[in-house]
Amino acid sequence: MRIVKKRRRVSIIGAGNVGATTAQKIVENGLADVVLLDIRDGVAQGKSLDILEAGPLMGFDTRIVGTGRYEEIADSSVVVVTAGFSRKPGMSRDDLLHKNGEIIRDVAHNIRKFAPDSIVIPVTNPMDLMAYVLWRVTGFPRERVIGMGGALDSSRFAYFLSEETRTSVSNIQSLVMGGHGDQMVPLLDFSTIAGVPVRKMIPAERLEAIVNRTRNGGAEIVHLMKDSSAYFAPAAAIYSMIESILHDRHRIIPSSVLLEGEYGIKGAFVGVPVRLGNQGLEEIVQLPLSAEESSQLAHSAAVIAEGISALKRLFNDFSA
Ligand code: APR
């Protein structure tokens, strides 16, 4: 008997810069087939066709379908959520929370209906809060809702460390925990260059400058690009998470997951190091933090908890 093994399917909701770039990486590397979905008619279809037309040049046979119909996300192993808006001038944090919260609530209903066994990767900002919405509305176990944040923040940190020390990025291990955004907590004792803790390699004031640059990594890009936010590095961060899941590699990648007492935090999605395999979140890695790092993490979690309270008020505790 001939065994026909179907390629895995990854769906991406939102065919904007982050969604389409992630789709391109997945398809070009032959990792999975992709369904790219967007609410704007023709955008997902057009970008998918454009990516497929590169197949003969790049030599890939993986497929991508552009669509506006949620039926097509059926049988997805992973669903990445990038749909939504970024904050515009004059928009308050609550405005954005409301606007993206509504979009994500709708997306979550559709994921629950059409891809009930998938692992969801929330990306839309404010990511830690949108992860909470996806978790609440899908009703998925926490093992299957894993937000992208720490992978990107850690990669930015690692890149700046490599630039500072003129050392290959392959020698650098870096770890950033906490909320995705200016609440992040870079862990210097767990960030090393060829195994040597960064504090032993880089003077304190330079290290502080690098940490600050990492904290503002997203804003630095928006400042340069003006009408767009980052998408190449975010897409690479999403890709690395999906690759560890689909290939069951058990890589430890900092991601935003629902904490149930780990690190002394309960009921909020916060960035922590997690092991990712084909069941999704396999383990939350508990590190011995210094007193200062613990208090920074607690502060970060408190800010996220306030956001969750605001979300519950805005959405009537998701009872509708
Ligand atoms: N359903 C599906 N797609 C939607 C919906 C919806 N309800 N609402 C908006 N979209 C689509 C838009 O049509 C657009 O194509 O989401 C896409 C968002 O793309 P961009 O505006 O290019 O934003 P992008 O840079 O990709 O960032 C997406 O990721 O990193 C975060 O902060 C970033 O929240 C933002 C998200």
Residues whose N, C-alpha, C, O or C-beta is under 5 A from the ligand:
A	BS01	APR	G14 A15 G16 N17 V18 G19 L37 D38 I39 R40 T82 A83 G84 F85 S86 I103 V123 T124 N125 S229 A230
